[in-house]
Amino acid sequence: MTLAVLLLLAASAAEHYQRASTLFDQQKFAEANEALDAALAADPVHVPALTLKGKLAMAFNRFDVARLAFERAARLAPESAYAQFLLGFFYYVDNDFVKAIAPLERARRLDASDSRATLYLAMSREGLAQPELAISLYEQTIELETQRGRPSPETHTAYGRLLFTLGRQDEAARQFARVLELDPASRDGHYEQGRIEFERGRYAEAASHGEKALEAKGVGTTDRQIHFLLSRSYSKLGKDDLAGAHRKKFQSAPATLRR
């Protein structure tokens, strides 16, 4: 195969990939997938096309396709922090925390300024029941985000939940307060602060935060969790009608896994 043909194929793959990327951003996912298939037919080792293929497959719960795409991209580009991060992120979402560690660690070494790898490494360590390692990594993530001027409510929420689970309520409360400072309408922040208030015996405050959480938008904390908090809080306040109403909504809501 001549150099001219190779260059033509590479250019074609790049063009197909750019079209796929544009279509992906426009949420035209079927067309984006077709363009990605064309890119990979022209150049099977086109790493950006492989990583986008994996992201698209994950969006549609095609984890078998995503796994192959991310693993191949990481093999082909061992010095790409992004490819390594995406493989670690995939393993984390797939609940394979052991496998997530190595690529996330590699991504951190390749790009120490990117807080995402550190955050998912923290959550993977937490998933492996290694809380002290997780705490250190959460704190490193917060430091990196602060240095970049981009503090994340999601990071403080995840860290606070771990501290709450460990019984470190005062430290957890500081994290949830920071969440609400960064995003006063945070559904997760109000729910978690409501849980703190309930444990402190401040049931009116717990109910207030629960109601604010129920009004807020978000995909983390579920309605079912909030109704449970509100049912308990109103029961403690002697407001049996409200407690019963939220209990019924809790019982009728489907149980879902929160990541």
C-alpha positions in Angstrom: 0.0 0.0 0.0 1.5 3.3 -1.1 2.0 6.3 1.2 -0.5 8.3 -0.9 -3.2 5.7 -0.3 -2.4 5.6 3.4 -2.7 9.3 3.6 -6.0 9.3 1.7 -7.4 6.7 4.1 -6.2 8.6 7.2 -7.7 11.8 5.8 -11.0 10.0 5.1 -11.0 8.6 8.7 -10.4 12.1 10.1 -13.2 13.5 8.0 -15.6 10.8 9.1 -14.6 11.3 12.7 -15.2 15.1 12.5 -18.6 14.6 11.1 -19.4 12.0 13.8 -18.2 14.4 16.5 -20.5 17.2 15.1 -23.5 14.8 14.9 -22.8 13.5 18.4 -22.9 17.1 19.8 -26.2 17.6 17.9 -27.5 14.4 19.6 -28.0 12.8 16.2 -26.7 9.5 17.6 -27.7 7.1 14.8 -26.0 9.2 12.2 -23.0 9.7 14.4 -22.6 6.0 14.8 -22.7 5.5 11.0 -20.0 8.1 10.6 -17.9 6.4 13.3 -18.2 3.1 11.6 -17.0 4.7 8.3 -14.1 6.3 10.2 -13.0 3.0 11.7 -13.5 1.2 8.4 -11.0 3.6 6.8 -8.6 3.5 9.8 -9.3 0.8 12.4 -6.7 2.3 14.8 -8.1 5.9 14.8 -8.1 6.5 18.5 -10.5 9.5 18.7 -13.0 7.5 16.7 -12.6 4.6 19.1 -13.1 6.8 22.2 -16.2 8.5 20.7 -17.5 5.0 19.7 -17.2 4.0 23.4 -18.9 7.1 24.7 -21.8 6.6 22.3 -22.1 3.0 23.2 -22.2 3.8 26.9 -25.0 6.3 26.3 -27.1 3.5 25.0 -26.0 0.9 27.6 -24.1 -1.1 24.9 -21.3 -1.8 27.5 -20.0 -4.7 25.4 -19.3 -2.4 22.5 -17.9 0.4 24.8 -15.6 -2.0 26.5 -13.9 -3.1 23.3 -13.6 0.4 22.0 -12.1 1.8 25.2 -9.7 -1.1 25.7 -8.5 -0.8 22.2 -8.0 2.9 22.4 -6.1 2.6 25.6 -3.8 -0.1 24.1 -3.2 2.0 21.0 -2.5 5.2 22.9 -0.8 4.3 26.2 0.4 7.9 26.5 -3.0 9.5 26.1 -4.3 10.6 29.4 -7.8 10.9 27.9 -7.9 7.4 26.5 -6.7 6.0 29.9 -9.2 8.1 31.8 -12.1 6.9 29.7 -11.1 3.2 30.2 -11.0 3.8 33.9 -14.2 5.7 33.9 -15.9 2.8 32.0 -14.7 0.2 34.5 -16.0 2.4 37.3 -19.4 2.8 35.8 -19.4 -1.0 35.1 -18.8 -1.5 38.9 -15.4 -3.2 38.1 -13.5 -1.0 40.6 -10.4 -3.2 40.7 -9.9 -2.8 36.9 -10.6 0.9 37.1 -7.6 1.6 39.3 -4.7 1.0 36.9 -6.0 3.2 34.0 -7.1 6.0 36.3 -3.7 6.0 38.0 -2.0 6.1 34.6 -4.2 9.0 33.5 -3.2 10.9 36.7 0.5 10.4 35.9 0.0 11.5 32.3 -2.0 14.6 33.3 -1.7 15.6 36.9 -3.8 18.7 36.4 -7.0 16.9 35.4 -9.1 16.3 38.5 -11.4 13.8 36.8 -9.1 10.9 37.1 -8.4 11.7 40.7 -12.2 11.9 41.5 -13.0 8.6 39.9 -10.0 7.0 41.5 -11.4 8.3 44.9 -14.8 6.8 44.1 -13.2 3.5 43.0 -11.3 3.2 46.2 -14.5 3.9 48.1 -16.2 1.2 46.1 -13.4 -1.2 47.2 -14.0 -0.3 50.9 -10.7 1.7 51.2 -12.1 4.8 52.8 -8.8 6.3 54.0 -7.3 6.2 50.5 -10.6 7.6 49.1 -10.6 10.5 51.6 -7.1 11.5 50.5 -8.0 11.3 46.9 -11.2 13.4 47.4 -9.2 16.0 49.2 -6.7 16.0 46.3 -9.6 16.4 43.8 -11.0 19.4 45.7 -7.5 21.0 45.8 -7.1 20.5 42.0 -10.6 21.9 41.3 -9.9 24.9 43.6 -6.6 25.6 41.8 -8.3 25.6 38.5 -11.1 27.9 39.8 -13.7 25.2 39.0 -15.0 23.8 42.3 -17.6 21.1 41.7 -20.7 20.5 43.8 -20.7 16.8 42.7 -17.2 16.3 44.2 -18.2 17.7 47.5 -21.4 15.7 47.5 -19.6 12.4 46.9 -17.0 13.2 49.6 -19.7 14.3 52.1 -21.6 11.0 51.5 -18.5 9.0 52.3 -17.9 11.0 55.5 -21.6 10.6 56.5 -21.3 6.8 56.0 -18.3 6.8 58.2 -20.2 8.6 61.0 -18.2 11.8 60.6 -21.3 14.0 60.5 -19.7 17.4 61.2 -17.2 16.9 58.4 -20.0 15.7 56.1 -22.1 18.7 57.0 -19.2 21.1 55.9 -19.1 19.4 52.5 -22.9 19.6 52.0 -22.8 23.3 53.1 -20.2 23.8 50.4 -22.4 22.1 47.9 -25.3 24.5 48.7 -22.8 27.4 48.6 -21.8 26.5 45.0 -25.3 25.5 43.9 -28.1 26.8 46.2 -30.7 24.8 44.2 -28.8 21.5 44.4 -31.2 18.6 44.8 -28.4 16.4 46.2 -27.2 19.2 48.5 -30.6 19.8 50.1 -31.3 16.1 50.5 -28.0 15.3 52.1 -28.3 18.4 54.4 -31.8 17.1 55.3 -30.3 13.8 56.3 -27.8 15.6 58.5 -30.5 17.6 60.2 -32.6 14.5 60.8 -29.7 12.8 62.5 -29.2 15.9 64.7 -32.9 15.7 65.7 -33.7 18.9 63.8 -36.8 17.5 62.1 -38.3 20.8 60.9 -35.0 21.7 59.2 -34.8 18.2 57.7 -38.3 18.5 56.3 -37.5 22.0 54.9 -34.4 20.7 53.1 -36.4 17.7 51.9 -39.1 19.9 50.4 -36.5 22.0 48.6 -34.8 18.8 47.3 -38.2 17.6 45.9 -38.7 20.9 44.1 -35.2 20.9 42.6 -34.1 19.4 39.3 -31.4 16.7 39.2 -30.6 13.1 38.3 -28.8 12.0 41.4 -31.0 11.7 44.4 -34.3 10.1 43.6 -37.8 11.1 44.5 -38.1 7.9 46.4 -35.2 8.8 48.7 -36.7 12.3 49.3 -40.1 10.9 50.1 -38.6 8.6 52.6 -36.7 11.4 54.4 -39.9 13.6 54.4 -42.1 10.7 55.7 -39.7 10.2 58.6 -39.3 13.9 59.3 -43.0 14.7 59.3 -43.6 11.6 61.5 -41.2 13.0 64.1 -43.0 16.4 63.9 -46.3 14.7 64.6 -47.7 15.7 61.1 -49.2 12.3 60.4 -51.1 13.4 57.2 -48.0 14.6 55.5 -45.9 11.7 56.8 -48.5 9.3 55.4 -48.7 11.0 52.1 -45.0 10.8 51.6 -44.9 7.3 52.8 -47.3 6.2 50.1 -45.3 8.0 47.5 -42.1 6.3 48.7 -43.8 2.9 48.6 -45.1 3.4 45.1 -41.9 4.7 43.6 -39.6 2.2 41.9 -36.3 1.4 43.6 -33.4 2.5 41.6 -29.6 2.4 41.9 -27.9 5.7 42.6 -24.3 5.9 41.5 
